[in-house]
Amino acid sequence: VSSWRDASIAGIGRTPYSKRSGRSNLELSIEAIRVALNDAGLQHDDLDGLVTSVVDTSDPSTVAESLGLDTIRYFAATPYGGGGICAAVQEAAAAVVTGAASVVAVYRGMNGRSQLRYGQGYGDVQSVPYMAYSSLYGNLTPAQQLSLNIRRYMHEFGVTSADFGAISVVSRKHASTNPDAYFYQQPITLEDHQSSRWIVEPVLHLLDCCMESDGGIALIVCSSERARDSPHGAIRLAAASQGLSGKARLMMNYYRDTVPRLPEIEIVGANLWRAGLKPSDIDVAILYDNFSPFVMMQLEALGFCGPGEAKDFVREGHIEIGGGLPVNTNGGMLGEAYIHGMNGILEAVRQLRGSAANQVADAHHVLVTAGPGTPASGIVLTNVDA
Amino acid sequence: MSAPVRLPIITDDNRFYWEGTREEQLLLQRCDECEEIRHPPTPSCPTCRSVKWTPVAADGHGTVYSAVIPRHAPSDAFGSGYVVALIDLADGPRFVANVDALDPYDVKIGSPVELYFQTIENGYHLPQFRLVREASS
């Protein structure tokens, strides 16, 4: 019986991260694919699968056209934006282990600062009917929408803005020593966090919010057997899961008892641990940090600590490099770049290859999550050859 | 910035709800099988999966479950210092609305609120809430 471990990431590629790429989303993606193929020691003609996000403006056919790919046997796009990014790797791996495709590029190219800015919300457009129950009240951006859940989390567990600030401080500390990071050499203090302006009072300061970036990223997924012969070896998929819980509404999970929790991430975690791993096996965690409070809530949802305990877990230094569970070692989307979580997957691969800017010694299992606030996904990657 | 169009998109599943606001009614769905009252509109009861339901007008009272003050809104159409809240309706379901208050900091988790209707476009009204004054409660 085949398993996730039979699929691996053999190559990674990216463009520079910037605030104004000056290039199209499509050009960012095809450059990232070219770099990733080279990293994997493969050629364009080896590609027979393409996976992206449904919100990516470059669908598989446009990429295939631009790259002159003549025989694509598998293509897919995962829903729910950043929440589907780990699921895109899962899709690619499923294609590989079933034989639907042999070499799949997972790609995401976005001018997230110079063109479509997700943080600006939906503006005049109420394209989704159910959003009207909320958007007509001026509840328009992800920061605003998700803050209603976070406020309740703060209320029930006695968590403060300064507790969230501790996450931002660690992320910027990690970014400060990562030359790839937008905030390289720019650490912040808790005072900087507390004095940054409110975006949503009393939940999110500016420094709780991820940045906006332009950039493209691609991963090459193929069989582990094939990946072992690639220049950097096989980074295996140890586990993968998506998560969708009852009464889930994109960014508006208001109509259920679990408002102050992350049931989608709980499903992802439970399913990942079912693969035989447990939280203590994880050496590095890349937790989706669209907003700093979600790092804390995910620590609880994934079982790294109990409900309401994450603020103490963070204060005790566990999430820093040198701690028991280094989190977002690249600086995350608060510190490195915001490519819808794809840059976190690159960091996971670098940690497992031993090539990260902030390398964690003896990293063998790295968890990556995607999308609190949306239907979610997560993967565990490993360099253990078995 | 231009004001957003404050007009709902009508679908087969939500028509009753928006039509109800024309008559200044906040209509919820009561399941004909298990009698659970639900919002927002869905064709099937999430509890018992029955597709049979009857619209019922909300009682008009509720309690603030969560509330925030957006300080960096993408549109200035909503003014500054407005409150977006999750309200637990006395009828059962949770509801998103603004809560009117002289001081937005007066809107606290647990505050009692009452329904009123705000006129929007094309004859629709938006169900809104305001703090219940101590004297009148």
Interface residues (C-beta under 8 A of the other chain):
Chain A: Q120 G121 G123 D124 Q126 S127 P129 Y130 A132 Y133 S134 S135 L136 Y137 G138 N139 L140 T141 A143 Q144 S147 L148 N149 R151 R152 H155 R197 W198 I199 V200 E201 P202 V203 G246 K247 M252 Y254 Y255 V259
Chain B: S2 P4 V5 R6 L7 P8 I9 I10 T11 D13 N14 H39 P40 P46 Y65 S66 A67 V68 I69 P70 R71 H72 A73 P74 S75 A77 F78 Y82 V84 A85 L86 P93 R94 V96 A97 N98 I109 I120 L126
